[in-house]
Amino acid sequence: MTSHPSLRRTRGEIQPMPSIARAAIPLVLLLAACGGGAEVPEETGPSAVLVNPAMIAVVDSIRLESGPVVSGTLVAERVAQLRPQVNGAVLALYVREGDAVRAGQPLAVIDTLVLADQARSAHLAARSAELAAETAERNLRRSEELQRAGAIALRDLENARDGLAQAEAMREDARARLAAARKQLANATVRAPFAGVVSEVPVSVGDVVSMTGAAPIAVVVDPATLELEGTVPAASLVDVRRGASVEFAVPSQPGTRIQGTIARINPAVDPATGQVRVYVRVPNADRALAAGLFAEGRISVEARRVLAVPLTAVDAGATPPSLRRVKGGIVEEVAVTFGLRDELAERVEVSGGIAAGDTVLTGGALGTPLGASVRVTRADN
C-alpha cells in the first residue's frame, strides 16, 4: 500500500508534518467554516493622532483692530460726598443706599432747634436795624429843611447825616447776619446736588455729626456718565489723542463691546511703571454699567476686515512663518504672511497660502508631526 505523502514511516514511527503544512490546516478549516469565500483583512496603517476640538480653528474673515491696550477701573464722573455743614444730631434720613434721587431732593435733616432760634433772633435784629435806618433817614430830611430855614446850625445837619450812615451800616450788618443764619438753617437739610443714585449712607438717625467730622452723611453718584481710569505704555502716546475711540469689555457683560472716547490724558509718565494715565468717557444712560468694575479695552488706531487665525495657531519659532493646516485629515505646513495683530481679540491677520474655511491646529496640537493623520475627538471626551 502506498503511504500518504505527508506521512513517512521511519523505524516504525510517524514523523511530524512541516510547520507550513501545520499552519495551513487551521486556515483551511476556517475557510471551510466560512463557506470558502471570506477574504483576509488587509493590514491597517499607523493609528491617527487624536486632537481635541479646542485645538482646532477655522480660518475666517473678521474685523481686526490694532492699538494700545488700556485697562483700569470704571468710576463715576460726578461723585458728591455730602458732609455736614452744621453741627448736631441727625433727626431724619429720607433715603437708603441704591435710591434714585433728583437734584435738590432732601436726603437728611440735622437738629434745627438752635439754628431756628438763631435765625429768628437775626430776623428781629435785622428788622430793628431797618427801623433805625428809616428813622435816621427821616431825621436827616427834617434837619435839611430846618437848616435851609436857618433854624438849626450846620453842625446839627452833619450829625444827622452821620446818624443815617451809622444806621445804614447797622442795617447791612443785620441783613448779612440774617442771611448767614438762614443759610445755616437751610444747611441743616442735606439735599442732593444733582440727579443720581445714593451709593452710601454711613450715618443713622440720632448720630451726632460735626462739620469737622470725616464721615459724610451720604454719597451721591451720577451713573449716567462713567470714566475709565486706565493706563497705557508711554511708548504708545503717539497713538493716543483726545477724542479717540476706545472699545472695551467688562466681566459682568461677557461678549459685549462698549464704546467710549478719550476725554483727558495725564501729561506726566509714572516713573515706576512707565505708564501714562488716560481718562475715557463712557456714556451709561441705561445704567448697565456700575462704578468699580474692572475694564480692559483698546484705543482704536487701525481697523479692517481680514482673514485671521487665533494667536495660538502661530508657531513663534517657525522660520519662515507658517501654519499647520489639516487637509484631508493629514497635517501639512503652509507658509503664510502675518499682518494686523489684535491682542484684545487674540487674532492675527494671515495671507498667502491659506484660504477662508481652512482648518489649522492651535496650542498644544502645533507639535503634531507633518504628514500625520489626525482625528478630532468628541467634545465630551
C-alpha positions as CSV (number, residue, x, y, z in Angstrom):
1,M,0.0,0.0,0.0
2,T,1.3,3.4,-0.9
3,S,1.8,5.8,2.1
4,H,0.3,9.3,2.4
5,P,2.7,11.9,1.1
6,S,2.5,13.8,4.3
7,L,3.5,10.8,6.5
8,R,6.7,8.9,6.3
9,R,7.5,5.8,8.3
10,T,10.9,5.6,9.6
11,R,11.9,2.9,12.1
12,G,8.2,2.3,12.9
13,E,7.4,5.9,13.9
14,I,5.3,8.7,12.3
15,Q,7.3,11.9,11.6
16,P,5.6,15.3,12.2
17,M,4.5,17.4,9.2
18,P,6.4,20.5,8.2
19,S,5.4,23.7,10.1
20,I,3.9,25.3,6.9
21,A,1.6,22.4,6.4
22,R,0.5,22.5,10.1
23,A,-0.3,26.3,9.8
24,A,-2.3,25.6,6.6
25,I,-4.7,23.2,8.3
26,P,-6.5,25.7,10.6
27,L,-6.7,28.2,7.7
28,V,-8.3,25.6,5.5
29,L,-10.8,24.7,8.3
30,L,-11.6,28.4,8.9
31,L,-12.3,29.0,5.2
32,A,-14.4,25.9,5.1
33,A,-16.4,27.1,8.0
34,C,-17.0,30.4,6.4
35,G,-18.1,28.9,3.1
36,G,-14.7,29.3,1.5
37,G,-15.4,32.8,0.2
38,A,-14.0,35.1,3.0
39,E,-11.1,37.4,2.4
40,V,-8.3,38.1,4.8
41,P,-8.3,41.7,6.1
42,E,-5.6,44.0,4.8
43,E,-3.0,45.2,7.2
44,T,-4.0,48.7,8.6
45,G,-1.6,51.7,8.8
46,P,-0.5,53.6,11.9
47,S,-3.3,54.9,14.2
48,A,-4.4,58.5,13.8
49,V,-3.4,61.3,16.2
50,L,-6.3,62.4,18.4
51,V,-6.8,66.2,18.5
52,N,-9.1,68.0,21.0
53,P,-11.7,70.3,19.3
54,A,-10.3,73.2,21.3
55,M,-7.0,72.8,19.4
56,I,-8.7,73.2,16.0
57,A,-9.5,76.6,14.5
58,V,-11.1,77.6,11.2
59,V,-9.7,80.5,9.1
60,D,-12.3,83.2,8.9
61,S,-12.8,86.8,7.7
62,I,-13.3,89.0,10.7
63,R,-12.8,92.7,11.7
64,L,-9.4,93.2,13.4
65,E,-8.3,96.3,15.2
66,S,-4.9,97.4,16.4
67,G,-3.9,100.0,19.0
68,P,-2.6,100.2,22.6
69,V,-4.4,98.2,25.2
70,V,-5.9,100.2,28.1
71,S,-7.1,98.7,31.4
72,G,-8.4,100.2,34.6
73,T,-11.5,100.8,36.8
74,L,-14.7,102.4,35.9
75,V,-15.6,105.4,38.2
76,A,-18.5,107.8,38.2
77,E,-17.6,111.1,36.5
78,R,-19.6,113.0,39.2
79,V,-19.5,111.9,42.8
80,A,-20.7,114.1,45.8
81,Q,-19.7,113.2,49.3
82,L,-22.2,115.2,51.3
83,R,-20.6,116.2,54.6
84,P,-22.5,118.1,57.3
85,Q,-22.4,121.9,57.1
86,V,-23.7,122.3,60.7
87,N,-23.2,120.5,64.0
88,G,-25.9,118.5,65.6
89,A,-27.8,115.2,65.7
90,V,-29.3,113.6,62.7
91,L,-33.1,114.0,63.1
92,A,-34.3,112.2,59.9
93,L,-33.0,110.2,57.0
94,Y,-35.1,110.1,53.8
95,V,-33.1,107.8,51.6
96,R,-31.3,104.5,51.6
97,E,-28.4,103.1,49.5
98,G,-29.5,102.5,45.9
99,D,-32.3,105.1,45.9
100,A,-32.5,107.3,42.9
101,V,-32.7,111.0,43.8
102,R,-33.4,114.2,41.9
103,A,-31.5,117.5,42.2
104,G,-32.4,119.3,45.3
105,Q,-34.2,116.4,46.9
106,P,-33.8,116.3,50.8
107,L,-31.7,113.4,52.0
108,A,-31.4,114.0,55.7
109,V,-32.2,116.6,58.4
110,I,-29.9,117.7,61.2
111,D,-31.2,119.1,64.5
112,T,-32.5,122.6,63.7
113,L,-33.8,123.9,67.1
114,V,-30.8,126.0,67.9
115,L,-30.4,127.2,64.3
116,A,-34.1,128.1,64.1
117,D,-33.7,130.3,67.2
118,Q,-30.6,132.0,65.8
119,A,-32.5,132.7,62.6
120,R,-35.4,134.2,64.5
121,S,-33.0,136.4,66.5
122,A,-31.2,137.5,63.4
123,H,-34.5,138.3,61.8
124,L,-35.6,140.5,64.7
125,A,-32.2,142.3,64.7
126,A,-32.5,142.9,61.0
127,R,-36.0,144.4,61.5
128,S,-34.8,146.6,64.2
129,A,-31.9,147.9,62.1
130,E,-34.3,148.5,59.2
131,L,-36.5,150.7,61.5
132,A,-33.5,152.6,62.9
133,A,-32.3,153.3,59.4
134,E,-35.7,154.6,58.4
135,T,-35.8,156.9,61.5
136,A,-32.3,158.2,60.7
137,E,-33.3,158.9,57.1
138,R,-36.4,160.9,58.3
139,N,-34.3,162.9,60.8
140,L,-31.9,163.8,58.1
141,R,-34.6,165.1,55.8
142,R,-36.1,167.1,58.7
143,S,-32.6,168.5,59.6
144,E,-32.0,169.6,56.0
145,E,-35.3,171.5,55.9
146,L,-34.6,173.2,59.3
147,Q,-31.1,174.1,58.2
148,R,-32.4,175.7,55.0
149,A,-34.8,177.8,57.2
150,G,-31.9,178.8,59.4
151,A,-33.5,177.0,62.4
152,I,-30.5,174.8,63.2
153,A,-26.8,175.0,62.8
154,L,-24.8,173.3,60.1
155,R,-23.2,171.1,62.8
156,D,-26.7,169.6,63.6
157,L,-27.2,168.7,59.9
158,E,-23.8,166.9,59.9
159,N,-24.8,164.9,63.0
160,A,-28.0,163.8,61.3
161,R,-26.0,162.7,58.2
162,D,-23.6,160.7,60.4
163,G,-26.5,159.1,62.2
164,L,-28.0,157.9,59.0
165,A,-24.7,156.5,57.8
166,Q,-24.3,154.5,61.0
167,A,-27.9,153.2,60.9
168,E,-27.4,152.1,57.3
169,A,-24.2,150.2,58.2
170,M,-26.0,148.5,61.1
171,R,-28.8,147.6,58.8
172,E,-26.4,146.0,56.3
173,D,-24.7,144.1,59.1
174,A,-28.0,142.8,60.4
175,R,-29.1,141.7,56.9
176,A,-25.8,139.8,56.5
177,R,-26.3,138.1,59.9
178,L,-29.8,137.1,58.9
179,A,-28.7,135.7,55.6
180,A,-26.0,133.6,57.4
181,A,-28.5,132.4,59.9
182,R,-30.9,131.4,57.2
183,K,-28.2,129.6,55.3
184,Q,-27.1,127.7,58.3
185,L,-30.8,126.7,58.9
186,A,-31.0,125.6,55.2
187,N,-27.7,123.6,55.6
188,A,-29.4,121.5,58.3
189,T,-31.3,119.9,55.4
190,V,-28.9,117.8,53.3
191,R,-30.0,117.9,49.7
192,A,-28.9,116.0,46.5
193,P,-26.7,118.4,44.4
194,F,-27.7,116.6,41.2
195,A,-29.8,113.8,39.9
196,G,-28.2,110.4,40.6
197,V,-28.2,107.4,42.9
198,V,-27.3,107.2,46.6
199,S,-24.3,104.9,46.9
200,E,-23.6,105.3,50.7
201,V,-25.5,106.4,53.8
202,P,-22.9,105.9,56.6
203,V,-25.0,107.5,59.4
204,S,-28.1,106.7,61.3
205,V,-30.9,108.7,62.9
206,G,-29.6,110.0,66.3
207,D,-25.9,110.1,65.3
208,V,-24.2,113.4,66.2
209,V,-22.3,114.8,63.2
210,S,-19.8,117.6,63.0
211,M,-18.5,119.9,60.3
212,T,-15.0,118.7,61.2
213,G,-16.0,115.0,61.1
214,A,-14.5,112.7,58.4
215,A,-17.6,110.7,57.5
216,P,-20.1,112.0,55.1
217,I,-23.9,111.9,55.7
218,A,-24.5,110.4,52.2
219,V,-22.7,109.8,48.9
220,V,-24.5,110.5,45.6
221,V,-23.1,109.4,42.3
222,D,-24.3,110.2,38.7
223,P,-24.2,106.9,36.9
224,A,-25.3,108.4,33.6
225,T,-21.6,109.0,32.7
226,L,-18.7,107.0,33.8
227,E,-15.0,107.3,33.3
228,L,-12.5,104.5,32.7
229,E,-9.3,105.5,34.5
230,G,-6.7,103.4,32.7
231,T,-3.1,103.3,31.8
232,V,-1.2,102.8,28.5
233,P,2.6,102.4,27.9
234,A,4.4,105.7,27.4
235,A,5.7,104.4,24.1
236,S,2.0,104.3,22.8
237,L,1.5,108.0,23.4
238,V,1.9,108.7,19.7
239,D,-1.3,106.8,19.1
240,V,-3.3,108.4,22.0
241,R,-5.2,111.6,21.5
242,R,-8.3,113.3,22.9
243,G,-11.5,112.2,21.2
244,A,-10.0,108.8,20.1
245,S,-12.4,105.9,20.2
246,V,-11.9,103.2,22.8
247,E,-13.6,99.8,22.8
248,F,-13.6,97.8,25.9
249,A,-15.3,94.9,27.8
250,V,-16.2,94.3,31.4
251,P,-16.5,90.9,33.2
252,S,-20.2,91.5,34.0
253,Q,-21.1,91.6,30.3
254,P,-19.1,88.9,28.5
255,G,-19.1,89.2,24.8
256,T,-20.4,92.8,24.8
257,R,-18.2,95.6,23.4
258,I,-18.7,99.0,24.9
259,Q,-17.6,102.3,23.2
260,G,-16.0,105.3,24.9
261,T,-13.8,108.3,23.9
262,I,-10.7,109.7,25.5
263,A,-11.6,112.8,27.5
264,R,-8.3,113.6,29.2
265,I,-4.6,112.5,29.1
266,N,-2.3,112.9,32.0
267,P,0.8,114.8,30.8
268,A,3.1,113.0,33.3
269,V,4.6,109.5,32.9
270,D,4.7,107.3,36.1
271,P,8.4,106.8,36.5
272,A,7.9,103.5,38.4
273,T,5.7,101.8,35.7
274,G,6.4,103.8,32.6
275,Q,2.7,104.2,32.1
276,V,0.5,107.2,31.3
277,R,-2.9,107.6,32.8
278,V,-5.8,108.3,30.4
279,Y,-9.5,109.0,31.2
280,V,-12.1,107.5,28.9
281,R,-15.6,108.9,29.0
282,V,-18.2,106.2,28.8
283,P,-22.0,107.1,28.3
284,N,-24.1,105.0,30.6
285,A,-27.7,106.3,30.1
286,D,-29.2,102.8,30.5
287,R,-27.1,102.3,33.7
288,A,-26.0,98.9,32.5
289,L,-22.5,99.6,34.0
290,A,-21.5,100.3,37.6
291,A,-18.7,102.2,39.1
292,G,-15.9,100.0,40.4
293,L,-15.9,97.4,37.6
294,F,-12.6,96.5,36.0
295,A,-12.5,97.1,32.3
296,E,-10.0,96.2,29.6
297,G,-10.1,97.7,26.1
298,R,-8.1,99.1,23.2
299,I,-7.6,102.6,21.7
300,S,-8.5,102.1,18.1
301,V,-5.7,103.1,15.7
302,E,-6.3,100.8,12.7
303,A,-9.2,98.5,11.8
304,R,-10.1,96.4,8.7
305,R,-11.7,93.1,7.8
306,V,-9.1,90.4,7.1
307,L,-8.5,86.6,7.1
308,A,-7.4,85.8,10.7
309,V,-6.4,82.9,12.9
310,P,-6.0,82.7,16.7
311,L,-2.7,83.8,18.0
312,T,-2.3,80.3,19.5
313,A,-2.1,79.0,15.9
314,V,1.2,80.9,15.4
315,D,4.4,78.9,15.9
316,A,6.7,81.6,17.2
317,G,9.8,79.6,16.5
318,A,8.9,78.7,12.9
319,T,11.1,80.2,10.1
320,P,9.7,81.3,7.7
321,P,6.3,82.0,9.4
322,S,3.8,79.1,8.8
323,L,0.7,77.4,10.0
324,R,-0.1,73.7,10.4
325,R,-3.2,73.0,8.3
326,V,-5.2,69.9,8.3
327,K,-6.3,68.9,4.8
328,G,-7.9,65.6,4.0
329,G,-7.1,64.5,7.6
330,I,-3.3,65.0,7.1
331,V,-1.2,67.7,8.7
332,E,0.7,69.9,6.3
333,E,2.8,73.1,6.7
334,V,1.6,76.2,4.9
335,A,3.8,79.3,4.5
336,V,1.9,82.5,5.3
337,T,2.5,86.2,6.0
338,F,1.2,87.7,9.2
339,G,-0.2,91.2,9.3
340,L,-2.5,93.1,11.6
341,R,-2.3,91.8,15.2
342,D,-5.3,92.2,17.5
343,E,-4.2,91.5,21.1
344,L,-7.7,92.1,22.5
345,A,-9.4,89.7,20.1
346,E,-6.4,87.3,20.2
347,R,-6.3,87.1,16.5
348,V,-3.8,87.8,13.8
349,E,-4.1,88.6,10.0
350,V,-2.8,85.9,7.7
351,S,-2.2,85.9,3.9
352,G,-0.5,83.7,1.4
353,G,-1.3,80.0,1.0
354,I,-4.3,80.0,3.3
355,A,-8.0,80.5,2.5
356,A,-11.2,81.1,4.4
357,G,-12.6,77.8,5.7
358,D,-9.2,76.1,6.1
359,T,-8.6,74.2,9.3
360,V,-5.5,74.9,11.3
361,L,-4.0,73.4,14.5
362,T,-3.6,75.6,17.6
363,G,-2.0,75.4,21.0
364,G,-0.6,72.1,22.1
365,A,-1.5,70.5,18.7
366,L,1.2,72.5,17.0
367,G,3.6,69.7,17.9
368,T,1.8,67.2,15.7
369,P,4.3,65.9,13.1
370,L,3.9,66.8,9.5
371,G,2.2,64.2,7.4
372,A,0.5,62.7,10.4
373,S,-3.1,61.6,10.2
374,V,-5.3,63.4,12.7
375,R,-8.8,62.7,14.1
376,V,-10.8,65.2,16.1
377,T,-12.1,63.7,19.4
378,R,-15.6,64.2,20.7
379,A,-16.1,67.4,22.6
380,D,-17.2,65.5,25.7
381,N,-14.1,63.2,25.7
